[in-house]
Amino acid sequence: MELFKPGRTYDFMGQRVFWIVLSISLIVLSCILMIYPGPNYGTDFKGGTEVEIAFTGTVDANTVRTAVERSHFVAPDVVQVVDANNESHFLIRVQEVSALDDARKTAVEQAFCHGNGAPQGCAPEARASEVKFSAGGDKISARFDVTPNLEMISAAVRSAGVSFRASDTNPQLVNPRDHRVEIQVRSKGDELVEGLRKELGAELVPERPLRVEWVGPKAGKQLRDGARNSVAIAIVFIMLYLAFRFDLRFAPGVVLACVHDALVVIGVFILFKKEITLSTIAAVLTVVGYSMNDTIVVYDRIRENLGKHKKKAFADVINISVSETLSRTILTSGATMLSVVAFAIWGTGVIKDFAIAMIIGIVAGTYSSIYVAAPLTEWIDGLLARSNQGKTVAKAPRAARVT
């Protein structure tokens, strides 16, 4: 299917100065935004607790935020979720992760007569040989040498100032053979919901949230570093592939285009104060792959036309190649855009953010194939041509003397 008249050539390279300046400006602006104000990392990267609640009555974000702060949580982030069935559907994120700090963990170990400096005189059925705490601070696992006494264990944990999660099987003997007991502790999510019920009323706040997730600070840093490394490694392997698939003068153009598209997506997210999450990084990697694919199509046509039009300038060959692939580019980008626009309009949460990142990436990737990758390849080709010409001129006098 041809959207443009076959054989017609558009002068894309004639407008390259404007688009190159625009691309450089976007890259510089994105880099500045990454420094100040900096990315708004989600719970995945900075750590914290995220609770999703659908309130049973009408409430606004400011009221929810005030109630969370009164529940002794610092700097909560309250985001309204688009839900046609419930206008009072919110995501609440707090920085706190574990309900058990180091002092309370030490108190629990002391209550079990475990660890250095533990008191003596505990009954064998309440003396633990091993005590472990979950990363989220919502579970205590203890192992005993003899069959444990659950009532004594419960009393020992409560004496350390730890609140249990309401349940008929808490604490629970999960492995009779190893005498292992598991104790469910009230998490930060439980404390948040309880605080909301106290501040806003039990008739407005449901007894249980829809979802509770937490990520520790160390895990968040590892995810952040891993996400950055994954994008960098993908770009390096793309460059190696293109150097093998075409030649070295084509590879830098694709790499610059991929970096340009990734930075533009991140920059727009920072500009509009949207969260950078693992889903955003997944969208960036998808955009990098999409941009590379689109650029390779243009490059393949350029290489083909270099053999057909040997007497034409490299810029003219680029104009011919881009004009010939323009219909394919618009149809492919348009079809992809239609699907992600639907998700951006009717999607919610993670899917909506992924779709927004893809829309930005498709626009940036389509134009970067023409005005970022192609001009850089033309510039590198010119450098190589002048370098080869200089070598030829330098060798000419020596050849004359040999003759």
N, C-alpha and C positions, 0 to 999 in steps of 0.2 A: 504494500500500500504506500503510495507516494503522496505526501501532503504538499510538496513543492514541485514545480515544473522541472522534470529531468533535464540535466545539462546546464542548469543555471548555477552560477557560482556567486557566492556572497563574500564580500570583503571583510571577513572577520578580523584578520590581522591588522587592517587599517585602523581599527578601534582599540587595539590592544593596550595602548598607553593608558587610556582611561581605566580599563578594567584591571590592569596591573597595579595602578595606584590604589584603586579600590580594594583589591585583594591584600596589598601590603598594609593598608589602613585597618582592615578587618583583623588581620593577624596581630598587629601591634595593639589594637584595642582589646582583643581577647586576652593577650598576655598581660596587659595592665589590669584588666578585670580579675584575672587569676591571682594577682598580687593584692589588689584592693578593689572592691571589698573582699575578694576571695570567694571560693566556692562555698555554697551552702550544702555541706555534706549531710546526707541523711543518716538515719540510725545505723545503716549498714557500715558506714565508714567512720563515724565519730563515736559510736557506742551509745548506749542508753536503752530505755524501755519504751516500747510503742504499744499503745492500747487503743483498740478500735471499739467504739461504743455507739449504739443506736439508742438514743434516749426515747423514752415513751411519751414525752410531751415536748412542747415547743421551748427551745432554749437557743441563745445565740452564742457565738464564739467567745465574746468578751466575758460573758457570765461564766462559761466553762473555765476559761483561763483564770479568772479570779478565784473560782472555787478550788482549782488545782493548786494555786499559790498558797491559799489558806490551809491547804492540806500538807504544807511544809515541803513542797517541791519547788526547786529553783529554776527560773527561766523556762517554763513549759512552752511548747509549740503546739498550738491548737489549729488544726486544718479541717475545714468542712468538706465532707465527701459528697459529691453530687449523687443523690439518690432520689429517684422519682417517688419512691414509697415512703421516704422519711426525710424531711428537711433538717432534722436534728441528728444527723449522722456525722460523727467527728472522729478524726485521728488525733490522739493526744500523745505527744512525745516528750519525755523528760530525760534529763541527763543521768539520773540515778539508775544504777543497774542492780546491785546486790543488796538484799535486805540484811545481810550479815557483814558487818565490818570486821576488821582484824581483831578488835578488842572482844567482840561478841563471839567470834570463832574460838579465841583463846578461852573464853569463859565456858563454852560448850565442852571443849577438850578437858578443862579442869573438872567440870561436872561429871565427866566420864572417867576421871582418874587416868587420863591419857596424856602423853607428852612429857616434856622436861618440866620438872618442878611440880608435877601433879600430886595432889594430896593422897595420902594412903588411907586405908580403912574402908574403901568402897566394897560393897558386896560383890562377889564374883559374877553374879548374873546382871550386874549394872556396870562392870568395869570393862571398857572397850579396849581391844587390842589394835584397832585401826579406826580412824575417823576421817571421812572425806566430805568435802563441801562442793556442791555444784557451782559452776562458774557464775550462774545467775543468782546464787544465794537462796534458792527456793527448795533445796533438798539437802538433807544430811544423811549420809550413809555410814553406819557403824557396824563393826564386826566384833564378836565376842568369842571367848574361849569355851563358854558353856551356854546352855540354853538361856537366852535373855529373859528378864522380867520386864514386860512392856510397861507396866504401871510405874515401876521404879525408873525406867528410862524416860518416860514422859515427865515425871516429876523432876528428874535431873535436868532435862532440857529447859523446862519452864523456869527452873531456878536460875538459869543463865540469862533470863530475860528474853527468851525467844518465843514468838507467838506461832502457834500451830495453824495450819489451814484446816478449816472445819471439815471433818470427815469421820465416819464411824470406824474406819480402818487406818487411823493415823495415831501413833506409829504402827508400822506393819512389818511382820516377820516375812521377808521376801525369799529367804533361802534357809530353811531349817537345818540343812546339813552343815552349812558354813556359819550358822548362827548370825546371819546378816540382817540388820534391821534398817528400814528406810523411813525417814521422818520428813513429811511434807511441811515446809515452812511458808508462812505468808510472804509472797514475793512483793516487789515494788508495784507490780500491776495490781495485786490484791489490795495493797495499801492505798493506791490511787483510787480504785473503785469505791473502797470503803469511805475514803475522804469525800468523794463526790456525793455519795449517799447521805453523808452527814451534813454536807453544806447545802445541797440542792433538794434533798428529800428522797426517801425510798420510793415514793410514787413516781418520781421522774427518772431516776437512775436504775437501770436493770440490775439484778443481783449479780449477773455474770456478764463480762464483756464479750463481744463477738470474737475478738482475737487479742492475744498478748504475745509480743515478741521482744527479745532483748539481745543485745550484742555488747560484749565487753570491750573496753577501750583497746586492749591489746589485739583482740580479734579484728576490731575495726581498722586499726593501723595496718594489719597484715592484709586485709581485703583491699585497702586503699593502695598499698604498695603493689599488690598483685595485679590490680586493675591497670595501674600505670605501666607496669612492666609488660602486660599482655598487649596493650596498644603499641608499645615500642617494638616488641618482638615481631608483631604482625607486620609492621611497616618495614622492618629490616628484611624479613623474608620476602615481602613483596618486591623490594628493590633487587634482591638476589635473583628472583624468578624472572623479572623483566630484563635484567642484564643478560641472563641466559636465553630468554625467549626472543629478544630483539638484539640490542647491543647497548653498551654502557651509556651512550648519549641519551637514550630514551628513559632510563631508570630514574634519574633525578627528578624529572618532570612529574612522574606518577607519585613519587614519594612526597614531593612538595604539595601536590594536589591533595593527597590523603591527609597530610598534616594540616593543610589549610582547612579542609572540610571538618576534621575533628575539632580544631580550635574554634571554628565558627559555631559549631553545635554547643560546645562547652561555654563559649562566650555569651551566646544568647540565653542559655540557662542561667548563667550568673547574672546577666543584665536584668532578667525578669524574676530573679530571686527564687528560681525553681530548685528543688533539691537534686543533688547529684547522688545517684544511688547505683547499685549494681545493674539495674535495668537501663540506666542512662549509659553506662559503659558498654553494655551489650548493644545498645542502639548505635553508639559511636563505632564499635567494631563492624557492625552491619553496614554503616555508612562508608567506612573505609573500603570494605569489600565491594560495595556498589559503585563507589567512585573509581576504584581500580578497574572494574569490569567495563565501565563506560569509557574510561580512558584507553584501555587496550583496544576496544573496537575502533576508536579514532586512530590510534597508533598503527593498527594493522592496515587500515586504508591508506595512511600516509606512506608506510613502507611499500605498499603495492603501487601507489602512484609515483613514488620516487623512481621506480623502474620504467614507468610509462612516460613520464615527463622529465627526462634527464636534463633538458635545456632550461627548464623553468626554475625560478628562484624557490628556495625552501618555503618562504612565506606563501607563495602562490600555490605550492603543492598542498600546504595546510588548508588554505581556503577551499581548494577543490575537494579535499578529503572530508573536511567538516561539512561542506554543503551536500556531499553525497550521502553522508550518514545522518544528516539532520532529521529526516523523517523518522528514521529508526529510533533516534534518541528521544524525540518528542513522544512517539507512541509508547516506548518502553517506560519513560519517566512518567508520562500521563497515566498509564495503567497502574503503575505502582502507587502513584500519588492518590488515585481514587480510593484504593483500599485503605491506605493509612489515614486519609482524611476522614473516612467513616469512623475509624477507631478514635481519632482525635475529637470528633463531635459527640459520639455516643458512648465512647469508652469511659472508664473511670479508673482512678488510682494509677497503678503502675502501667497499665496498658495505654492510658491517655498520654502519660509522659513519654513512653516509648514512641508512640505515634508522632508526637510533636517533634521529637528529636529526629525521626526519620524524614518528616516533611522538610525540616531545615536542611538536613543532610542531602536530600534528593535535589533540592534547588541548588545548594552550594556545589554538590558533586557534578551536576550537569554542566554548570557554567565553568567550573574549574578545569574540566577536561578540555575546554576550548581556550580559555583565557589565562590558565595557570600552567598546565602541563605543556601545551603546544608551544607557547612563546618561549618557555625555558628551553625546550628541546631545540627550537630554532636558534636561540642564543648560543647554546653549547655547540651546535653544528657549525655556526659561524666562527666560534673560537677554534674549533678543530681545523676548519678550512684555512683560516689565517695562519695557524701554527704549521700546517703542512706546506702552505705556500712559502712561509719563511724558511723552512728547512730546504725546500727545493732551490730557493734563491741562494741560500748559503752554500749549497753543494755545487752550484753551477761553476764557479771559478776553478775549483779543484778538478772538476771533470774536464774543463778546457785545458788545464796544464797537462793532464794525463794524455790527452789526445795529441 
